[in-house]
């Protein structure tokens, strides 16, 4: 039997549970990254243990489902611990989703995909609760009360909440591109209206054109979808257009030219040298043209 001790409140009891009995939350939207911050957590747990217990609920299949504490669980495993302190709570599926989302939204760095899926999960859980207690279910200015509740809980505007929930309709590959900033948030919300097949076709169009979509391009592709004309060829054509911003500048990757310069050269020194060489080339070209005319 796991050892128990009182937590900060009378209702909560902290128990030490074997790591092998702890299971991740189903469809947990928040990534557990093995990054520098995780290493700091591992070092801290190795030195002083887990200061803040995780929250879990009994798993019908045996063991416990982690509600909050996935990063701590990973760190405990990496640190070689066998047990972790947890608080066991009896929660319904909807209560567990809401608790899981609320606890993870406190983190500083949250990816767009994480926020989008988390908002969608909590909105659905709130809706289930509202349908069971119909007296609490209402519409506010055409907006579902679930969106209003999310806005109140997070401090984000209703419009922002709605945009993130729409974003959750994107295919995982497109969501990853949003996280990596290969696709901007605003055009991504427009692309979320495409069907799954159309989104796969758009991925092909991106690969074909080697371009990232502008808001205008995303809007036009969305309109084609609404008209039933969103073919792979049409998306390729739109994504292959040259943007005005691209016509106004020339981009040269540092890796392409650094072999021509000493290792000690900074990007600014490279730029200045290139401009100087171009200036000399222009002068020599002018002299040659004058000589040919004389």
N, C-alpha and C positions, 0 to 999 in steps of 0.2 A: 504494500500500500504506500503511495507517495507521501512523503512528509509534508505536513500542512502547517501554515502559520498565518496569522491574521494580516490582512492587507490594511490599507488606509481607511477603508470603510467597513462597517459591520457585515455587509452582505458579501463582500469579496474575500475569498480565501485563496492564498497563494499555495500552489502545489508544485513539486518538482517532478516533471514528467520526462520519461526517456525520449530522446530525439526520434527514435524509430517509431514512436507512437504518434508523432505529429505529422499531419498531412496538410499540404498547401490548400488554400481556398479554391474551390472550383471556379475556373475561368477568371482567376485573379489577374486584373488588368495592369498591375504595377510591376515593372521589371525589377528583378534583383540583380544588380550589376556588380561584377567583381572589379571594382574600380578603386581609386585611391581612398575614397571615403569609406568603402567597405573594409579596406585594409586597416584603417584607423579604428573601425568598429571591432574588427578581429583582435587587434592589439589591445584595445581597452578591455574586452571580455576576457582575454587571456590573463590580464593583470589583475582586474578587480571583479570579474564575473559580470553577470547580467543584472544591471541596476533596476531596470524597468521590466516587469514581467510581461510576457505576451498575453494576448486574450484569445482563448480557444473555446470551442463548443464540442460536446460529445459527437463523435462520428458514428452513425448507425452501423457502419461496416466495421467498427472497431477503432480504438484510438481516439484522436481528437483532430478536428479541423481548425487550422489557424485562421483567426479573424484578423488580428493585427500582430505583427512580429515576424514576418517572412524574412526580413533582413537579419534580424537577431538569430533566427533559426539557422540561416546560412552561415553566419559568423560563428555560431556555437559549433557547428559541424566542422568548419575550417580550423577552429581552435582546438579541436580534439575533445570537446566535452561530450559527456554521455547523457546529461539531463539539462533541462532548462526550466526556470520558474515560469509558471503560467497562472492565469486566472481563468477558471472554467465557468462559462455562462451557458445557461439553457436559452438559446435563441431560436426563433423561427427562421426559415430561409430568408424572408424579407428583412427581418431585424438584423440578421447576420450580414446581409449585403449592405444595409445602411451603415452599420457599425464599421464594416471593413472599409467602405469608401470614405467615411468621415475621418477615420484615424489616419488613412494614407494621404488625404488631401492636405494634411498639416505640413507635409514635406515641402522644402523650398524649391527643389528642382523637379518639375513634373513635365513629362513629354506631352505634346498635343494628343497623341494616341491614347496615352494613359488617362488623361483628363476626359477625353471624348467617351471612351468606353465606360469609365467610372460614372460619369454623369448619366449615361444611358441606363446603366444597371440600377443606379439609385432611383431614377425616375420611374422605372418599371416596378421596383419594389414599393415605392410610395403609392403608385397607382393601384397595385394589388391591395395594399392596406386600405386605400380609399374606397375601393369597390366592396370590400368586406364591411366597412362602416360607411354606408352610402350617405349618411347625414353630413359627413365631412367632405364629400366630393363635390366640387363646384367648378365653375368656369369664371375666370376673372379677365374681363376685357378681351375675350376670345382666346386667352391663354390658359392652358391647363394649370390647375393649382400645383401640380407636381413641379412645373418649371418655376413657378413663383416661389415655392418652398426651397428649391435648389438655389435660387438667387439669394434668398434670405440667409440660407445656411453658409453659402460660400462668399457672399459679398460681390459676386459677379452680376452683371446686368442680365436681364431676361433675354435680351437679344444674343448676348455672348453664350449663354447657356444653350439656347436653341441651336446656335451655329455649331457648337461642339457636339451636341446630340446628333445633328445631321452628319457631322464628320465621321461619326462612328459607323456610318453605312459604307464607308470606303473599304475596299479590299485590303487585306493585311499588307500586301506589297506596296500599295499606294500610301497607306498610313505610315509605313516605314520611310518612304520618301519625304513625307511631311516632317517626320521626326528629324530626318537628316538635312532638312531645309533644302531639299531638291525641288520641292513644290511648296509654294507659299500657302499660308493658311486660308487666305481669301479665295484664291482659285480652287483650292482643295474642297472647300465647302460647296462650290458650284458643281464640281465633278462628282460629289457624293450622290447627286441625283441620277447619275447614269446607272443602268442595269449592270449586273455582274459581268455579263458578256461584253458590254460596252466598255466597262472599266478595264477588262483584260485587253480589249482592242486599243484603248488609250495607252496602256503600258507599252504596247508594241509601237504605237505612233511616237511615243517619247524616245524609245530606243532607236527607231528609224531616223528621227530628225535630230537626235542628240540635243534636244532643246527642252527647257523647262517652260511650263505654260504660264502665260500672263493671265490676268483677270479677264481681259477681253476675249482671249482665245477660249478660256474655260466657259465663259458665258455663251459663246457661239456654239461650242460643242454641246452644251446643255440644251440649247434651243433646238439643235438638230435632233437630239434624243427625244425631246418633246414632240417633234414633228414626225418621228419615226424614220429619220433619214441619217442616223448616226452610224455610218459605215466606217470600216477600217480605212478605206481610201480617203474619205472625207476628213477624218481625223488626222491622217498623215499629211494631207494637203495643208490643213490649218497649222499644224505643229511645225511644218517646214518653212513657214513664212519667216522672212527676216523682220525682226522687230526694229523699230526706229532707234531704240537705245543701242542696239548692236551695230547699226549703220554709222553711229556717231563715234565709235571707239574701236580701237584695235587691242585685243588682249593677247599677250604673249606669256606663256607659263615660264616661270623662272627656271624650271628644270630643263626647258628647251634650249636655253642660252647660257646657262652657268658654265658649261664646258669651255666657253670662249673667254672666260675671265679668271683672274686669280681667285683662289679659294677665299681669300680675305675680303673680297669685294661684297658690299652690302647691295641689296636691290636698288637703293638710291644711286650708288656709285655706278651700277650697271646702266641704269636709265640715263644718267648724265653722260656716260661714255658713248652710248648709242646715239644720243642726240648730237653730240660733238662730231661723231663720225658721219652722221647724216648731213650735218651742216657742211663739213669738208667735201663730202660727195657732191652736194649741190653746187658748191663753189667751183669744183673741178669740172662738173658737167657744163656749167655756164661758160667757163673758159674754153672748153672744147667746142661748144656751139659757136662761140665768137670766132674762133680760129677757122672753123669750117666755112663761115660766112665771108671771111676776109680773103 
